[in-house]
Amino acid sequence: MNELFGTLSDGTPVRRWTLERAGVRVRVLSYGGIVQSVEVPDREGRAGDVVLGFPDLDGYLARPEPYLGALVGRYANRIAGGRFTLDGRTYALEPNNGPNSLHGGARGFDKRLWDAEPVGHGVRLTRISAHGEEGFPGRLEVSATYTLDESGALRIAYEAVTDAPTVVNLTNHSYFNLAGSGDAGGHELRLAASRYTPVDADLIPAGGPQDVRGTRFDFREARKTGSGYDHNFVLDKGVTDTPVEVAELHDPASGRVLTVATTEPGLQLYTADHLSGPFAPGDGIALETQHFPDSPNRPEFPTTVLRPGEVFRSETVYGFGVR
């Protein structure tokens, strides 16, 4: 089912798609590929919305910076200095996060209108990112398919092809609060990650991955998240062809559990310390499955280069349950 959600300043309509299956209801917008809401039951069977979102389109247009629920690209996370070199040519991007490029630039995929069509138990969003958009090379044809499987898990599958060498890194930027409201810092998190990438003052990786043992980055056993995280975790499984479970988030009060499975090699944990009205710092937790930040400038990291004739594929599955 889809309905009119609002119109852009030029009168272009934005549609909202509602997916329902196995007691889960998800709403997705054609603007920004935004996951507006995810309603799931708690241990008492009471439904609640477990992602942060705005009730209307004006909220997203007025406050784009938190990237609430958005599909971010062409390159999720940061590229140092807003530039990278590929095949001997340097590409200058628009800095929008201090000196760096963040989440694809000032008008990344999160601020674009996507074409939408129904698929079985879901919706498929498509768009063409022109050569030179936000400074990135290559004409990129990209799709993101949102579906609910028989268990009510939300699957997001990305595909892209290009006509020239480029870099691609896509993710969903939902902020989860399994309690439905309030501070999410009491949620318990488990990550299958033995290493993380330390960062400098601009949140660019500083040096190589380091062992989490004996540090506050050790989530191999479930514990409360607290605050102060905007870091990439190196998933033990690496890049995989099919999604492998890498994370579990649990809210003891409601009993709700979120599991995350992905094909990606990294997960950015962001505890939303900079959220502001109508939300407060710490009101949500982002678990962004992706390649590592600044990979185009770090040849030792898993590559994000996509070439003509290749197909970029990535899939992440968000499962919901209680205990």
C-alpha positions in Angstrom: 0.0 0.0 0.0 1.2 3.5 -0.7 -0.1 7.0 -0.2 0.8 10.6 -0.6 3.1 11.7 2.2 3.7 15.3 1.1 5.1 17.4 -1.7 8.5 19.0 -2.4 8.9 22.7 -3.0 8.4 22.2 -6.7 5.2 20.3 -6.2 6.7 16.8 -6.8 4.8 14.2 -4.7 6.5 12.0 -2.1 4.9 8.6 -1.5 4.9 6.6 1.6 4.8 2.8 1.3 3.5 0.6 4.2 4.8 -3.0 4.5 3.1 -5.4 6.9 3.9 -9.0 7.7 4.1 -11.3 10.7 3.0 -8.5 13.1 5.6 -6.0 11.8 4.7 -2.8 10.1 7.3 -0.7 8.3 6.8 2.6 6.5 9.3 3.7 3.8 9.4 7.0 1.9 10.3 7.6 -1.7 12.2 10.7 -0.5 15.6 9.7 0.7 14.7 6.0 0.9 13.8 6.8 4.5 12.6 4.2 6.9 10.1 6.4 8.7 8.8 3.9 11.2 9.1 0.2 12.3 6.3 -1.0 14.6 6.9 -4.2 16.5 5.4 -5.8 19.6 7.0 -5.9 23.1 7.0 -9.0 25.3 3.4 -8.1 26.3 2.3 -7.9 22.7 2.0 -4.1 22.7 3.1 -2.5 19.4 5.6 0.4 19.5 7.7 2.3 17.0 11.3 1.4 17.4 13.0 3.9 15.0 13.2 7.6 15.3 11.3 9.6 12.6 9.3 12.7 11.8 5.5 12.6 11.4 5.5 14.6 8.2 7.7 15.5 5.2 8.4 19.0 6.5 10.3 17.5 9.5 12.8 15.7 7.2 13.2 18.7 4.9 13.8 21.1 7.8 16.2 18.8 9.7 18.1 16.6 7.2 21.4 16.4 9.2 20.6 13.5 11.5 19.8 11.4 8.4 16.9 9.8 10.3 16.2 6.4 8.7 17.8 7.5 5.4 19.5 5.6 2.7 22.9 7.3 2.5 25.4 7.3 -0.4 27.0 7.5 -2.8 29.5 7.0 -0.1 28.3 6.4 3.5 30.5 7.7 6.3 33.5 10.0 5.8 36.1 10.6 3.1 39.1 12.5 4.5 39.7 16.0 3.0 36.8 15.5 0.6 39.0 13.9 -2.0 40.3 10.6 -3.2 42.5 9.3 -6.0 41.3 6.5 -8.4 43.4 5.1 -11.3 45.7 8.1 -11.0 43.1 10.8 -11.1 42.1 12.8 -8.0 38.4 13.6 -7.5 37.4 16.6 -5.3 34.1 16.2 -3.4 32.1 18.8 -1.6 33.2 19.0 2.1 30.1 19.0 4.3 31.5 17.8 7.6 34.4 20.1 8.5 37.1 19.3 5.9 35.6 15.9 5.0 32.8 14.6 2.8 30.1 12.8 4.8 27.4 10.5 3.6 27.7 11.5 -0.1 27.9 15.3 0.3 25.4 18.1 0.9 22.9 16.5 -1.5 23.5 12.8 -1.1 21.1 10.0 -1.7 19.2 10.9 1.5 18.0 14.1 -0.1 16.9 12.7 -3.5 13.6 11.5 -4.7 13.6 7.8 -5.7 11.3 6.0 -8.2 9.3 3.3 -6.4 7.6 0.2 -7.5 6.0 -2.7 -5.6 7.7 -6.1 -5.2 6.6 -9.1 -3.2 6.1 -8.0 0.4 8.0 -4.8 -0.3 9.0 -1.9 -2.4 11.9 -1.3 -4.8 13.5 2.2 -5.0 15.6 3.2 -8.0 17.5 6.2 -9.2 20.3 7.3 -11.5 23.2 9.2 -9.9 24.7 11.3 -12.7 28.4 11.4 -13.4 29.8 14.2 -11.3 27.0 14.3 -8.8 28.5 15.7 -5.6 31.9 15.2 -7.3 31.7 11.4 -7.7 32.7 9.9 -11.1 30.5 7.6 -13.2 26.8 7.4 -14.0 25.6 5.1 -11.2 22.3 3.1 -11.6 21.3 2.1 -8.1 18.4 0.3 -6.4 17.4 -0.5 -2.9 14.7 -3.1 -2.2 12.9 -3.2 1.1 11.0 -6.4 1.9 9.6 -8.1 5.0 10.3 -11.9 5.1 8.0 -14.5 6.6 9.4 -13.8 10.1 8.8 -10.1 9.8 12.5 -9.3 9.4 13.2 -6.2 7.3 15.6 -6.9 4.4 17.3 -4.1 2.5 19.1 -5.2 -0.6 21.2 -2.8 -2.6 22.5 -3.1 -6.2 24.4 -0.7 -8.4 26.2 -0.6 -11.8 28.4 2.1 -13.2 29.7 3.2 -16.6 33.1 4.5 -15.2 35.3 3.5 -12.2 33.8 5.0 -9.0 33.5 4.3 -5.3 30.2 3.0 -3.6 29.3 2.5 0.0 25.6 2.4 0.9 23.8 2.0 4.2 20.6 2.7 6.1 20.8 5.3 8.9 18.0 4.3 11.2 18.2 5.2 14.8 16.8 2.4 16.9 15.1 2.8 20.3 13.6 -0.5 21.3 11.8 1.1 24.2 9.9 3.3 21.8 11.0 6.5 23.6 13.5 7.9 26.1 17.3 7.4 26.4 18.5 4.3 24.6 21.8 4.1 26.5 20.5 1.3 28.7 20.1 -1.0 25.7 22.4 -4.0 25.7 24.6 -4.5 22.6 26.6 -7.5 21.4 28.9 -7.2 18.4 30.8 -9.9 16.6 33.8 -7.6 16.2 37.3 -8.2 17.7 38.7 -5.0 16.3 37.7 -1.4 15.7 39.3 1.5 13.8 40.5 4.3 16.1 39.8 7.8 14.8 41.3 11.3 15.0 39.5 14.5 16.0 37.7 14.6 12.6 36.5 11.0 13.0 38.8 9.8 10.3 40.5 6.4 10.9 43.9 6.9 12.6 46.2 4.0 12.0 45.0 0.5 11.5 42.4 -1.6 13.2 43.1 -2.3 16.9 42.0 -5.1 19.3 39.0 -4.3 21.4 40.2 -6.4 24.3 40.4 -4.4 27.5 38.8 -1.3 25.9 35.4 0.3 26.0 34.9 -1.0 22.4 34.6 -4.6 23.5 31.0 -5.7 22.8 31.8 -9.3 22.2 29.7 -10.0 25.2 26.5 -8.1 25.6 26.6 -5.0 27.7 25.0 -1.5 27.9 26.0 0.8 25.2 26.1 4.1 27.1 27.3 7.1 25.0 30.3 8.4 23.2 30.5 6.1 20.2 30.8 7.1 16.5 33.2 4.3 15.5 33.6 1.7 12.9 33.8 -1.9 14.1 35.7 -4.5 12.0 33.3 -7.4 11.8 35.0 -10.8 12.4 33.3 -12.4 9.4 34.6 -9.9 6.8 32.8 -9.5 3.4 30.3 -12.3 2.8 28.1 -13.3 -0.1 25.0 -13.7 2.1 24.1 -11.9 5.3 25.6 -13.2 8.6 24.4 -12.2 12.0 26.8 -9.7 13.5 24.9 -7.7 16.2 22.1 -8.0 18.8 20.5 -5.1 20.6 18.2 -5.8 23.6 16.0 -3.5 25.7 15.5 -5.2 29.0 12.5 -3.1 29.9 10.3 -3.9 26.9 12.0 -7.2 26.1 12.4 -6.3 22.4 15.4 -7.7 20.6 16.9 -6.5 17.3 19.3 -8.7 15.4 21.4 -7.4 12.5 22.8 -9.6 9.7 24.8 -8.3 6.8 27.2 -9.0 3.9 29.2 -5.9 4.8 32.6 -6.0 6.6 32.0 -3.1 9.0 29.4 -1.6 11.3 29.4 2.0 12.5 28.1 2.3 16.0 26.7 5.8 16.6 25.1 6.5 20.0 23.5 9.8 18.7 25.3 12.1 21.1 24.5 15.1 18.9 20.8 14.7 18.4 18.7 17.8 19.1 15.0 18.8 19.2 12.6 17.2 19.0 15.0 14.4 20.0 17.6 14.4 22.8 21.2 13.1 22.7 21.1 9.3 23.2 17.5 8.8 22.1 18.6 6.3 19.5 21.4 4.0 18.4 22.5 3.7 14.8 24.0 0.4 13.6 25.2 1.3 10.2 26.4 -1.7 8.2 28.9 -0.6 5.6 32.5 -0.6 4.4 35.0 1.3 6.5 35.3 5.1 6.5 37.8 6.7 4.2 38.4 3.4 2.3 39.0 5.2 -1.0 42.2 6.7 0.6 43.1 3.5 2.5 44.1 0.7 0.1 44.6 -1.7 3.0 40.9 -1.6 3.8 38.3 -3.7 1.9 37.8 -2.0 -1.4 34.8 0.2 -2.3 35.8 0.5 -5.9 33.1 -0.4 -8.5 34.1 -0.7 -12.2 32.1 -1.1 -15.4 30.9 -4.6 -15.9 30.7 -5.3 -12.2 27.6 -5.3 -10.0 27.7 -3.8 -6.5 25.6 -5.9 -4.1 25.0 -5.5 -0.4 22.3 -6.8 1.9 21.4 -6.2 5.5 18.6 -7.9 7.5 17.0 -6.4 10.7 15.2 -9.1 12.7 12.8 -8.5 15.5 11.9 -10.6 18.5 11.3 -10.5 22.3 12.7 -12.2 25.4 
